[in-house]
Amino acid sequence: MSVIVQAKKNAGVSRWKTLTRRLEHGDTIFRALTILAALIVVVTVGAIGLQLWNTSALSRDKFGWGFLIGQDWNPVAQNFGALPFIYGTLQSALLALVLAVPVGLGIAIFLSELAPDWLRQPLGFLVELLAAVPSVVYGLWGLFVFVPIFVKPIADALNQGLGFIPLFQGPVFGPSRFAASLVLAIMVLPTISAVSRDVFLAIPRAQREAALALGATRWEMISQVLVPYGLSGILGAVILGLGRALGETIAVTMLIGNNLDLTASILHPGYTMASLIVNEFTEATYPLYLQALIEIALVLFAITLLLNLIARLLIWRVARRTTTEARV
Amino acid sequence: MSTNQSLRIFTRALASNETADAPTTTVKMRVTNLNFYYGAFRAVADVSLDVPDRRITAIIGSSGCGKSTLLRTLNRMGDLVPNARVEGDVLLDDESIYAPNVDVVDVRRRVGMVFQRPNPFPKSIYDNVTFGPRLLGVNHRADLDAIVEKSLRAAALWDEVKEKLHESGFALSGGQQQRLCIARALAVEPEVVLMDEPASALDPIATYKIEELMHQLRDEYTIVIVTHNMQQAARASDFTAFMNMNAQRAGTLVEFGPTKEIFTNPHQKETEDYITGRFG
């Protein structure tokens, strides 16, 4: 009898033995641990939402749904409304995405398809390094270097050339939604480009060969085969970027000008929910003020969840249409 | 299985292949002294071969002997490998496809390719077939409709999919996907179709359909097929090239001739050993 056969025989001796072996193998324990880990996430999200809801009761009772469309934020008059901040948050985040997505995709395509081998690693590393710069450094650099040297001249030119469009109405300010969005765009760039580069790299070689063998140029292969194939992944990358853009606080606070402005112009200063909270939480001297700030946090929380949900649905629809694996 | 027995099986397979030794053949593609290097490694050594027009040419040989590499030099897909290098020449209708003024995109439109594993795009059946024609600028709905029907009929797939042209190509079975890929290649009306072990991922019935299809296509297209399967080469091809590795592990062409001759009366000892199953 071989050693293995003997060992198997011994292993199956009793029920008790199997039970202990199961525990020893850790199947049960491992399962419990992973379930626990997953639960922590759910509980945390739920607890944050609940806590924000409960601790903003004063403000919710006083202003009701009107809080969302209130245009005034006046601690002296004890009158609080969230509209300028909701507007500023959405506007700066979307503008940042509009600027960052094309560039990010360009970087991803260059890194995965076009760059020579010796350049891929170093360039990819540099792009990822952008994500490692602390956001307060972006804010400081933006305020003292980027805005005066780069943003202001462009803003002036946009205003002079296209000032008749509400989007580019004057007067032109240095710190503005435009400045904040540009720096936000730089900050979300590494996320978008690194994730979509990985999406491109994961597309099977057979897809590229199929396109090229049909006489597609490299550009046709990229635009008509790779991008549609990776679309759901690219959308995922954009959403990760959106998440960062919505919640980014310090750099935006330093650059957006912090002004209750509801005009369409991106050249005017604005305000976001995150910058409002960070600017005023130390000054909230009476309960209604504090609870109004907490309600702002609740709104930011809800908007982030909602946008993520919509984005998930979008990805799901695209994925259902395209990425079922080829059966062979 | 004895030598005689297996030879008899091949001969029987050939009996149905009456036109195999049709006398008049012109040369469609001419490979002259071709060497292919992956970096410093020579994968194909000194191959010269004439691919006859509107015939099926099979390339057989053991794994790793450079069959696919050779095939991929015929439409310059080998160019895609980093650090790869080609020496020698390949002529298509007496003109070099490696000449500096040649656009590789044009070459691939004239020399289409079907791959080992079906690789449809994650698009509808219709969009898979019209992918190539659209690149060429064909945009009218009626023209595209006609191309789709013609190509799918030519690939013997039309009757199975005509009701569901706008469903995903991925929803088809493996064999159907491969025929879809053939239809997609035929849609740009290539002169030569290269097939890289097109049936190796398919079951016997799907394989049979592909072989039958090749036979229908040989009136209009020059076909070059790489295959591991000797029975397939014997059944389905008019000419056979047998490749083997030399001492430096580079693929060389051992023997080339009408399939019937290669399988019944090979001139080289190596060829005989291979087709009778003594190695490989």
Contacts between the chains, C-beta under 8 A, distances in Angstrom:
chain1	res1	chain2	res2	distance
A	117	B	82	6.5
A	204	B	119	7.4
A	206	B	115	6.2
A	206	B	117	6.3
A	206	B	119	3.8
A	207	B	119	6.3
A	207	B	121	6.8
A	209	B	77	6.6
A	209	B	80	7.5
A	209	B	113	7.8
A	209	B	115	6.5
A	209	B	119	7.1
A	210	B	115	7.0
A	210	B	119	4.6
A	210	B	120	7.8
A	210	B	121	6.7
A	210	B	181	7.3
A	210	B	184	7.7
A	211	B	121	7.8
A	211	B	131	7.5
A	212	B	77	7.0
A	212	B	80	7.0
A	212	B	108	6.6
A	213	B	75	6.6
A	213	B	77	6.4
A	213	B	108	5.7
A	213	B	112	6.5
A	213	B	113	4.0
A	213	B	115	7.7
A	213	B	185	7.3
A	214	B	108	7.0
A	214	B	109	7.6
A	214	B	112	7.2
A	214	B	131	6.1
A	214	B	132	4.1
A	214	B	135	6.8
A	214	B	184	6.8
A	214	B	185	7.0
A	214	B	188	6.1
A	215	B	105	5.0
A	215	B	106	7.3
A	215	B	108	4.5
A	215	B	109	3.7
A	215	B	132	6.4
A	215	B	135	6.2
A	215	B	136	7.6
A	215	B	188	6.3
A	216	B	105	7.5
A	216	B	131	8.0
A	216	B	135	5.7
A	217	B	105	5.8
A	220	B	135	5.8
A	224	B	131	7.4
A	224	B	135	7.9
A	225	B	121	6.1
A	228	B	121	7.8
A	228	B	122	7.1
A	228	B	123	7.2
A	229	B	121	7.4
A	229	B	122	5.7
A	321	B	122	7.9
A	321	B	168	7.7
A	322	B	122	4.2
A	322	B	123	8.0
A	323	B	122	6.2
A	324	B	122	7.3
A	324	B	168	6.8
A	324	B	170	4.8
A	324	B	171	7.7
A	325	B	170	7.3
A	326	B	117	7.7
A	326	B	118	6.4
A	326	B	119	7.0
A	326	B	120	6.5
A	326	B	170	5.5
A	326	B	177	6.5
A	327	B	170	6.9
A	327	B	172	7.9
A	327	B	173	6.9
A	327	B	174	6.1
A	327	B	177	7.4
A	328	B	117	5.8
A	328	B	118	6.3
A	328	B	174	4.5
A	328	B	177	7.5
A	328	B	201	5.0
